[in-house]
Amino acid sequence: MIASSAPASAPRWLNVLFPAPAQPWKNWQRLLFRGIFVYLALGLIEFILPYDHLLYSPINALYLALTHRSLPALGGAEPLFNYLVMYAQLVFSGALAVIWSGLERRGGLTERLFWPTHTLLRYFLASMLFAYGWDKVFLMQMPAPTVTDMLTPYGEMSHMGLLWRMVGASPLFEMVGGWAEVIPACLLLVCRTSLPGALLSAGVMGFVFLLNISFDVIVKISSGHLFVYSLLLLTPYLGNLVRLLQNRPTQPVSYPAMPALPWLRWLGWLLRAVALYWAVWLPLNLNLTFKAKWTPAPLHSQLGGLYEVVSDSRPASQSLTDDQRWSRVAFDQTAYPGGLPFFRIVRVNREIVRGRYAEDAKNARLTLKESTPLTLSYRRRPDGTLTLSGTEGGQPFTAELKPASKQATFIRDEPPGWVIDQTQNR
């Protein structure tokens, strides 16, 4: 599927914009390309104008008839419905490819669509790599674990939560992962560097897809598509890649030539500018805007930190499962612009209370904003011990909190380094 100059009988502008291959394709190549072309077109339409909600009723009716069960309502992260839509698009693409083959028996149009499709797919894949890559370069996709994260037991984490905290705990790893997506995106913007770009993209997106299916991340379908798109961009170079692996001389690939007619040349530059704006600037601007809006800022708080509860004046329950006293408390030391910082309380019965807190340093008051707001007075001693007093659930109490040891926040406060004096594999 390597394109070159078209027959002389075709108009010159057609040969430039839609070059035909030097040798006609085989029937199975045409059928395969038509199916892929239709599937890509459906995906692009859905990306620009989502239409999957329109398919819910007919797909749900068919699913109900086959399984006697209804699909869950829309709103899930990556529900079964998303996979059924993908299967429906595959079936529809295959059926339309067969119809297309019957209408275009001699070929001609199919071959000419190859390079325009390849170009559009290059820019689309580049735009997605830029979007996800810059998100990691700016350390936004997987933020660093906060103080309240330190109270989440390992066994209670989801697979996705574990992956997010693992990557977020290493800014270097996340940033390198971002550049591993940005660099192939840059290479994909130029046709002559699309081979290394597609090779790098296939390796990176293959690894991302593996992570997503291994850690149950909610973008398995989209990451799998990006991996397949990377492989599809390699089709013009498959022959040369095989020759390279066999240690045989490669052959030059004929790319579409620049138009000789001035108006076609100007049109090409205009389309390229629009594509660069869509693929390069929009993802970068989106991430810069997101970073400015959602980068946590450090707080000048007297309360921030992780605490162990030394004492709670409320009487203990005979059953630990009913004991509402506090065991551990965490106050985040950062907050998003315009928002309050988070807090987390772990009770003796392992119940977790989450919310945001507001600190009134002038009056030494603390307000925990949850389902039922709780206002407490506080006092900090010189040794760092924090005393909280107030009424919860109609019962007055006083709690003594001492700062947790450094071991409790080791993964957050001790970044990895070259020199390791003592093994910390625990």
N, C-alpha and C positions, 0 to 999 in steps of 0.2 A: 504494500500500500504506500509506495513512494511516488509522490507526484512530480511531474516534470512538464515540459512544454506540451500543449495540446495540438491536434492536427491543424494544419494551415487553413482548412475549410471553415473553421469556426471564426467568428468575429474577434478582432484583436483585443478589444476590451474584455470580452468574455474569457479569452485565454489568460489575461492578466489577473482578473478578479477571481475567476473560478477555473484554475488550470486543471486539465484532465491528465490522467496518468499516461506514461509512455506506452504501457501495455494494458489492454482491458482487464478488468478484474474478473475473477471467477464468480460464478453465480452465488456460491456460499459466502464469498466476501461481501457481495452486494447486499445479500439478505441480512448478514450480521451487522453491517454498517447501518442499514436502514433501521433495524431494531434499536441499535444504540442511539442513533440520531433522534428517534422519536422519544426514547426514554429520557435523553438529555433535555430535549425540548420541554417535556412535561415537568422535569425537575426545575428548569429555569423559570417556567411560568409559575410554578408553585412557590418558588423563592421570591418572585416579584409580587405576585398576586395569589396569596394562599387560597386554595380552593378545597382543601381536604375536608373542611367542615361540611361542604355540600355533599360529600360522599358518605357521610355517616349513616343517613337513613337507608340507602340501598344496601350498603355493606352490612349494616346491622340486621336488616331483614334477611339477607342471605345467610348470615351467620346463625341467626335464630332458627331458620329452617333446617340448617344442617346439624346444629348442636343442641337445639331446644334451650338455648341460653342467650340472653341479651348481652351485648357489649357494655362495659362500664361507660358512664357518661364521660364526655370529653373534659379535659382538664388535667389528666395525668401527665407525668413528665415524658414517658416514652411507653404508652400503653400498647396493648395488642392491636388496637385500631391502626396505629402508625405502621405496623408491619403488614397488616392486611391491605392498607393503601399501597404500600410498596409492591406487594404481590400483584395487586390489581393493575398497577402501572406496568409491571413486567409483562403480564398477559396481554394487556391492551397494546403495548409496543410490539410484541411478537405478532399479534393479529394484524395490526396496521402495516407491519413490514411485509407480510405475505400479500396483503392487498396492494401495497405499493409495488411489489415485484410483479404482480400481474398486470398492473397498468403500465409499468415501464419495463417492457420485456427486453429491449435492446440495451438498456443502460444508458449512460451518458450524463444524466443529471446527478446520479448518485456519486459517481467518481468526482465530479466537480465540486461537490459539497464537502470534500474531505478537508482541504486546508482551511476554509472558513470555519468549519466546526472545530478543527484543531486550535485555531487562533482564539475563538471564543472560549473554548474550554481552558486554554492557558490563562487567560485573563481572569476567568471566574475562579479557578483554583488559586491563582496568585492572590486574589482579593481575600479569599478565605484564610489562606496562610498568613497574610498580613494581619488580619483581624485577630486571629488566635495568637500569632507570634508577638505582636506588640503588647497584647494583654499580659503575656508572660515576661517580656523584657521590662515592662514597667511594674512588674511584681503585683499585678492586680488580680489575675485569675485565681491564684492560690495564695491568699494573704498569709502573713506570718501568724502562727498561733498566738492567741491572746491569753491573758491571765485566766479568764474564765474557761478557756479551753483546757487548762491544766486540771480541771475538776471532772473531765469526761474520762471515765475508766476505759482502758483499752478494749475490754470485752464488750462495751456498750457502743463502740463506734460502728458506723456502717462501713462497708468496704470503700465507698466513695469518700466518706469523711476521713478514713484512714489515709487514703491516697492524697487528699487535699492537704491534710496536716503534714504528711511526709514531705511533699514537695514544698509546701510553704515554709517548713522549718529550715530549708536550705535555699536561700536566695540565689546562690551561685548556680545550683542545679536548675532552678526555674528560669533564670535569665539565659543560661546556655540553651535550654530547651526552646526558649523564645527565638533566639538567633538561629537555631536550627530550622525554624520555620520561615523566618524572615529572609534568610539568604537564598533558599531555593525559590521563594516568591520573586525576589529580584531577578534571578536568572530566567524565570519563566516569562518575564516581560519582553524578552528579545527572542525571536524565533531561532536564531543561530546558537543561543545558549540554552535552549529548551531541553536539550538532552541531559546535561548535568543537572539542570533544575528538576526535571522529572525524576531522575534517578535519586537525587537527594530527597525529594518530596515523597517518593514511594517508600524509602527507608524510614523517614520520620513518621509519615502517616500510618505506615504499617505498625510501627511501635506504639503510636497513640491508640490505634484501633485495638491492639493487644491489651493495652492498659485499660481501655474502656470496657472490654468484655471480661477482663479478669477482675476488675474492681467495681463492676456493676455501675459504671458511669452512664448518665442518662442521654448520651449522644452517640450511641453505638451506630445507629443508622447513618447519621451524617458523617461521622468519622470513617465509617466503612466506605461510603460513597467517595470521599476525598481520596482514600487509598486507591480505589478502583480508577478514579479519574487520573491519578498519577500514572498508573499502568497504561491507561489508554493513550496518554500523551507519548508513550514510548513506541507506539506502533510504526511510525515512519523510520525508526532506527533499529527495529528488531533484526533485520538482516545483517546490519553492521555489528550489532552486539553479538550475534551468533558467530560471525566471522572473527571478531576479536577474541572470543573465548576459544575458538579453534586455531588461533594464531595465524589467521589468513588476512591478506590485505583487505581493507574496507573500501567502500565505494562512496563517492560524493553524493550527498542528498541535494536534490534540486528544489530550492525554495521558490515560492511565487516571486516574480520580478516586480520591481516598482513600475507603476504605469508610466508610459511615455506621454500620454495626453495630459496637459496641465490640469484640467479640471478634475480628472481622476486622481492625479497626484495630490491636489489640494483636499479632495474628499477623503483620501486615505489618511492624510495628516490630521484632519478634523476628527475622524473616527478614532484615530490613535489617541488624540488628546482626551476625547471623551472617555475612552477605555482606561487611560491612565488615571484620570480623575476618579473614576468609579472604583478602580482596583487598588490604587495606591493612597490617594489623599483621603477618601472617605473613611477607610479603616483607621488610618493614623489619626485623623481628626476626632473620630469617635472615641478612640482610646485616650487621647489627650484630654478631651472633655470629661470622660469618665474618671480619669485620674485626678483632675482638678476638683471634681465633685465628691469623690468617694475615697480619697486617701485619708486614712485615720490620722488625726493630729494628736500629739502628746498632751496630756492634761497636767495642770498644776494642782493636783489633788492631794489632800492630806490622808485620803483613805485608800488610794489605789494600792493593790497588791493582793497576795494570797495569804489567808489566815487559817490557823487551826483554832477551834473554839476550845478554850481551857475550861470554861464553866458556863452553865446556863441555869439561871435561878429557878426555872420551872421544874416541878417535880417530875421524876422519871416515871414512865409507864411500866407496868409489869411485863408487858409484851413489847419487844423492840419494834415490831411492825407498827405499833400505834404511837411510838415515841416521836413527838413533833419538835423536840429540841434541836438546836443547830449543831452541826458537826464541823463543817468547813464552810468558809465564805471567801468569795473572790470578787474584787472590784477591778474592772478594767482600767488601765492607765492611758487609754486612747479612746477617741470618739470620732465619729464621722462628722463632717461639717454640718452644723445646724441640728445635730442630734445629741442625745444624752448617752453617756457610756453605759455599758452593760454590767450587770451584776449576776452572781449565781450563788445560791445557798444550797448546801447538801445537809439534809436533816439526818438524825440518828437512824431513822427508818429507811434511809437511802432515797427518800423523795427529794426531787430537785425542784427548786424554785428559781425561775428565770425572769429577768426584766431589766429595766433601766433605772438608774439612780441619779438623783440630783443632790448636790452637796451645797449646803449653806454654811460656809466657813465662818461668817460673821457671827451667826447665832449657834454655831456648832450643832447643826441639825442635818439629818440625813433622811431623804424621802426615797423609799423603794417603790417604784411605779410598776405594779403588776396588776393582776385582776382586782385585788383589793389594796389600794395604796397604803403604805405603812410609813409613818413618820417617827424617827428615832432621834434622840439626842446622843451625842458622842463625846468622848474625851480621850485624848491620846496621852499616854504617859511618856516620860523620857526614854524608857527602854523599848518603846515602839508598841507596847500593848495598847489595844483599843477597847474601850468600854462602850457598849451600846445599851441604851435603856429606852423602853417604850412599852406599848401594848400590842399584842398580836392575838387575833381571835378572841378578843375580850379578856385576855389574861396578861397582866403586867409581867415583865421579866427584865432581867439584866444579864447581858452576855459579855464575857471577857474573851477577847481574841488576841492571839499572839501571832506575829509574822511567821509564816511557814519557813522551814529550812530551805537552803539553796538547792537541796536535792529535789525538792518538790517542783521546781521550775528549771531544772537543769537543762532540759532540751530546748528551752526558750532563751535562757540567759547565757549559755556556754556554746558559742558557735564553734564549728569544727576548725581545726588548725593543722599545721604540718607536724608540730612536735606533740607527741602524746606521752606524758609521763606515767600514766596509769591507765590500764585497759578499762573502758567504760561500756562494755557490751553487756547491758543489763536490761 
